Amino acid sequence: MSLCPIAAVRIHVSDWRAGLNGYQQAFPPARRVALSAFDFACLALDGVRREIVQADAKAASGAAGSVVYWRCDDLDHRAAQLAALGAARY
């Protein structure tokens, strides 16, 4: 079985703890992964992390604040390829 090319989906919400609880209810089979050193937790399901994080001025809550993280073998090489296509690093 190959890995899903999506590593994580970051979802910005107004209250990340309440959002995490809500997404846990929406995805009951998801496993909660806590990173206490960073006061952070996420949900892992089918090889993809759902990272429910605090919205801020840079990323609004809701669909406008969602970020998808793709897996790749060589980040620097892939970033150069995307830059050559006109992508800007955010």
Z-matrix of the N, CA and C atoms (Angstrom, degrees):
N
C 1 1.448
C 2 1.523 1 109.29
N 3 1.302 2 118.46 1 128.72
C 4 1.455 3 121.70 2 179.26
C 5 1.528 4 109.61 3 -89.17
N 6 1.331 5 114.44 4 155.45
C 7 1.454 6 119.91 5 178.92
C 8 1.518 7 110.83 6 -72.21
N 9 1.312 8 115.67 7 147.27
C 10 1.463 9 121.19 8 172.24
C 11 1.525 10 107.21 9 -63.69
N 12 1.327 11 118.52 10 139.87
C 13 1.463 12 119.07 11 -179.96
C 14 1.530 13 112.76 12 -69.42
N 15 1.321 14 118.28 13 -12.79
C 16 1.462 15 121.08 14 177.82
C 17 1.526 16 108.35 15 -91.88
N 18 1.318 17 116.66 16 122.38
C 19 1.460 18 121.43 17 179.46
C 20 1.521 19 111.14 18 -87.72
N 21 1.334 20 116.79 19 -40.49
C 22 1.462 21 120.14 20 -176.35
C 23 1.516 22 110.20 21 -157.52
N 24 1.314 23 114.54 22 152.35
C 25 1.460 24 121.87 23 170.72
C 26 1.518 25 106.22 24 -121.08
N 27 1.312 26 116.77 25 118.92
C 28 1.458 27 122.01 26 179.20
C 29 1.522 28 107.89 27 -96.68
N 30 1.325 29 115.50 28 124.85
C 31 1.460 30 122.01 29 -177.14
C 32 1.524 31 107.70 30 -119.38
N 33 1.324 32 116.44 31 117.88
C 34 1.456 33 122.05 32 -178.70
C 35 1.529 34 109.46 33 -88.11
N 36 1.321 35 115.75 34 131.01
C 37 1.461 36 122.29 35 -178.50
C 38 1.531 37 109.34 36 -134.90
N 39 1.319 38 116.48 37 165.78
C 40 1.467 39 120.12 38 -177.60
C 41 1.529 40 112.37 39 -73.48
N 42 1.325 41 118.68 40 -26.06
C 43 1.467 42 123.27 41 177.90
C 44 1.521 43 107.25 42 -140.47
N 45 1.344 44 117.34 43 103.63
C 46 1.466 45 119.72 44 -170.74
C 47 1.524 46 112.79 45 -65.93
N 48 1.323 47 118.22 46 -32.67
C 49 1.472 48 119.22 47 179.91
C 50 1.528 49 110.81 48 -68.47
N 51 1.320 50 116.78 49 -45.47
C 52 1.466 51 120.61 50 177.21
C 53 1.530 52 109.94 51 -64.79
N 54 1.338 53 116.32 52 -40.07
C 55 1.461 54 120.46 53 178.03
C 56 1.518 55 112.24 54 -62.77
N 57 1.330 56 116.51 55 -42.12
C 58 1.460 57 120.86 56 178.54
C 59 1.530 58 110.35 57 -61.38
N 60 1.334 59 116.49 58 -43.76
C 61 1.463 60 120.05 59 177.71
C 62 1.524 61 111.49 60 -62.57
N 63 1.328 62 116.73 61 -40.91
C 64 1.457 63 120.58 62 178.73
C 65 1.520 64 112.74 63 -64.60
N 66 1.330 65 116.61 64 -44.03
C 67 1.464 66 119.87 65 178.46
C 68 1.529 67 111.27 66 -68.60
N 69 1.344 68 117.58 67 -31.07
C 70 1.459 69 120.52 68 175.57
C 71 1.529 70 109.62 69 -63.47
N 72 1.334 71 116.74 70 -38.89
C 73 1.467 72 120.71 71 176.75
C 74 1.522 73 111.01 72 -68.34
N 75 1.328 74 116.87 73 -36.10
C 76 1.468 75 120.75 74 -179.54
C 77 1.526 76 112.05 75 -72.89
N 78 1.344 77 116.87 76 -28.52
C 79 1.463 78 122.47 77 -179.77
C 80 1.531 79 109.05 78 -125.80
N 81 1.337 80 118.35 79 70.96
C 82 1.469 81 121.16 80 -175.38
C 83 1.529 82 114.85 81 -54.72
N 84 1.341 83 120.17 82 -33.64
C 85 1.464 84 117.90 83 -179.76
C 86 1.537 85 113.77 84 -74.26
N 87 1.333 86 117.73 85 -9.51
C 88 1.469 87 120.57 86 -178.16
C 89 1.520 88 110.01 87 -66.13
N 90 1.329 89 114.97 88 143.14
C 91 1.455 90 122.53 89 178.86
C 92 1.521 91 108.94 90 -97.19
N 93 1.327 92 116.87 91 126.80
C 94 1.465 93 121.05 92 178.87
C 95 1.522 94 108.69 93 -77.87
N 96 1.336 95 116.14 94 129.15
C 97 1.458 96 122.71 95 179.17
C 98 1.522 97 107.35 96 -117.18
N 99 1.334 98 116.74 97 116.04
C 100 1.466 99 121.47 98 -177.93
C 101 1.523 100 110.38 99 -101.10
N 102 1.317 101 115.67 100 135.55
C 103 1.464 102 122.96 101 173.04
C 104 1.519 103 106.45 102 -118.95
N 105 1.324 104 116.08 103 81.07
C 106 1.461 105 121.43 104 -172.20
C 107 1.533 106 113.07 105 -60.83
N 108 1.316 107 118.06 106 -28.28
C 109 1.465 108 120.42 107 178.90
C 110 1.520 109 111.62 108 -63.22
N 111 1.334 110 116.72 109 -22.50
C 112 1.463 111 121.37 110 -178.09
C 113 1.520 112 112.20 111 -114.29
N 114 1.346 113 118.45 112 8.60
C 115 1.460 114 121.80 113 -176.06
C 116 1.528 115 109.30 114 48.75
N 117 1.337 116 115.14 115 55.44
C 118 1.457 117 122.14 116 -173.30
C 119 1.520 118 109.53 117 -145.82
N 120 1.301 119 116.05 118 144.72
C 121 1.461 120 121.84 119 172.66
C 122 1.523 121 107.38 120 -144.04
N 123 1.318 122 116.19 121 154.50
C 124 1.459 123 120.64 122 177.34
C 125 1.516 124 108.23 123 -141.83
N 126 1.309 125 116.10 124 175.39
C 127 1.451 126 122.06 125 177.42
C 128 1.518 127 108.83 126 -112.88
N 129 1.320 128 116.91 127 133.88
C 130 1.464 129 122.05 128 178.36
C 131 1.522 130 108.18 129 -113.23
N 132 1.322 131 115.68 130 128.77
C 133 1.459 132 121.16 131 179.55
C 134 1.519 133 108.66 132 -151.89
N 135 1.321 134 115.94 133 126.05
C 136 1.470 135 122.07 134 176.95
C 137 1.527 136 112.64 135 54.54
N 138 1.322 137 117.09 136 37.68
C 139 1.458 138 121.22 137 176.43
C 140 1.518 139 115.05 138 79.99
N 141 1.336 140 118.18 139 5.39
C 142 1.464 141 121.90 140 -179.98
C 143 1.524 142 108.59 141 -121.33
N 144 1.328 143 116.64 142 129.60
C 145 1.463 144 120.87 143 175.44
C 146 1.521 145 109.86 144 -85.48
N 147 1.316 146 115.91 145 136.77
C 148 1.468 147 121.94 146 170.38
C 149 1.523 148 104.77 147 -104.18
N 150 1.325 149 116.41 148 107.52
C 151 1.454 150 121.64 149 -176.97
C 152 1.523 151 108.05 150 -99.73
N 153 1.313 152 116.46 151 105.80
C 154 1.457 153 122.55 152 -179.41
C 155 1.524 154 106.29 153 -93.89
N 156 1.326 155 116.49 154 111.11
C 157 1.460 156 120.86 155 -171.60
C 158 1.526 157 111.00 156 -126.26
N 159 1.320 158 114.43 157 164.82
C 160 1.459 159 121.83 158 -178.60
C 161 1.527 160 110.95 159 -70.31
N 162 1.327 161 116.95 160 128.51
C 163 1.466 162 121.30 161 174.53
C 164 1.524 163 108.75 162 -70.01
N 165 1.328 164 116.21 163 152.72
C 166 1.451 165 121.10 164 177.24
C 167 1.523 166 108.79 165 -149.59
N 168 1.319 167 117.67 166 -168.92
C 169 1.459 168 121.53 167 -178.09
C 170 1.525 169 111.89 168 -65.09
N 171 1.321 170 117.07 169 -26.37
C 172 1.461 171 121.52 170 -177.67
C 173 1.532 172 111.91 171 -80.90
N 174 1.334 173 116.25 172 -34.25
C 175 1.464 174 121.13 173 -178.30
C 176 1.527 175 108.83 174 -138.52
N 177 1.306 176 115.55 175 114.32
C 178 1.464 177 121.62 176 -178.48
C 179 1.523 178 110.49 177 -74.04
N 180 1.327 179 115.76 178 165.04
C 181 1.459 180 119.03 179 176.15
C 182 1.524 181 109.23 180 -79.47
N 183 1.314 182 115.49 181 161.06
C 184 1.459 183 121.09 182 -178.89
C 185 1.509 184 111.83 183 89.69
N 186 1.323 185 115.26 184 -167.76
C 187 1.469 186 120.78 185 -175.47
C 188 1.525 187 112.64 186 -59.47
N 189 1.327 188 117.37 187 -30.96
C 190 1.471 189 120.34 188 -179.55
C 191 1.519 190 111.17 189 -65.79
N 192 1.330 191 117.47 190 -20.94
C 193 1.452 192 120.78 191 -177.84
C 194 1.515 193 114.06 192 -101.94
N 195 1.317 194 118.82 193 3.56
C 196 1.463 195 120.93 194 -178.70
C 197 1.524 196 110.91 195 -76.75
N 198 1.332 197 115.37 196 139.27
C 199 1.466 198 121.77 197 -179.35
C 200 1.520 199 107.57 198 -130.96
N 201 1.322 200 117.09 199 132.97
C 202 1.460 201 121.84 200 177.21
C 203 1.525 202 108.32 201 -106.64
N 204 1.338 203 116.45 202 131.87
C 205 1.456 204 122.43 203 177.25
C 206 1.519 205 108.73 204 -107.80
N 207 1.336 206 115.95 205 122.70
C 208 1.466 207 122.08 206 -177.30
C 209 1.516 208 110.09 207 -97.54
N 210 1.326 209 116.21 208 142.99
C 211 1.465 210 121.01 209 174.12
C 212 1.527 211 109.12 210 -76.19
N 213 1.315 212 116.47 211 146.55
C 214 1.466 213 121.12 212 171.30
C 215 1.526 214 108.23 213 -155.54
N 216 1.324 215 115.71 214 155.57
C 217 1.457 216 120.65 215 -178.22
C 218 1.525 217 112.89 216 -78.02
N 219 1.330 218 117.25 217 -33.16
C 220 1.463 219 121.35 218 -175.58
C 221 1.524 220 108.39 219 -136.90
N 222 1.328 221 116.64 220 95.89
C 223 1.460 222 121.83 221 -174.42
C 224 1.528 223 112.36 222 -60.11
N 225 1.320 224 117.70 223 -45.87
C 226 1.467 225 120.26 224 -178.09
C 227 1.530 226 111.14 225 -61.65
N 228 1.317 227 116.50 226 -43.47
C 229 1.469 228 120.72 227 179.31
C 230 1.524 229 110.79 228 -63.56
N 231 1.329 230 116.58 229 -45.90
C 232 1.469 231 120.74 230 -178.71
C 233 1.524 232 110.76 231 -66.31
N 234 1.334 233 117.67 232 -39.13
C 235 1.463 234 120.81 233 177.72
C 236 1.523 235 110.64 234 -62.32
N 237 1.334 236 117.23 235 -39.84
C 238 1.472 237 121.19 236 177.88
C 239 1.525 238 110.24 237 -64.63
N 240 1.332 239 116.95 238 -41.00
C 241 1.464 240 120.32 239 177.54
C 242 1.522 241 110.92 240 -60.74
N 243 1.320 242 116.60 241 -45.56
C 244 1.463 243 120.51 242 -178.19
C 245 1.520 244 110.95 243 -68.31
N 246 1.340 245 117.12 244 -37.64
C 247 1.464 246 120.49 245 177.27
C 248 1.526 247 110.41 246 -62.57
N 249 1.315 248 116.52 247 -38.65
C 250 1.463 249 120.64 248 178.49
C 251 1.525 250 111.30 249 -63.77
N 252 1.316 251 116.42 250 -24.22
C 253 1.470 252 121.19 251 177.86
C 254 1.527 253 111.57 252 -88.25
N 255 1.349 254 116.42 253 -1.97
C 256 1.468 255 120.01 254 177.75
C 257 1.517 256 114.88 255 104.28
N 258 1.320 257 117.91 256 2.21
C 259 1.471 258 119.97 257 179.87
C 260 1.519 259 109.77 258 -72.22
N 261 1.326 260 115.82 259 145.12
C 262 1.467 261 121.54 260 176.68
C 263 1.511 262 108.80 261 -109.68
N 264 1.311 263 116.82 262 138.78
C 265 1.461 264 121.17 263 176.65
C 266 1.513 265 108.65 264 -75.64
N 267 1.327 266 115.73 265 130.35
C 268 1.467 267 120.37 266 -177.00
C 269 1.495 268 109.95 267 -98.98
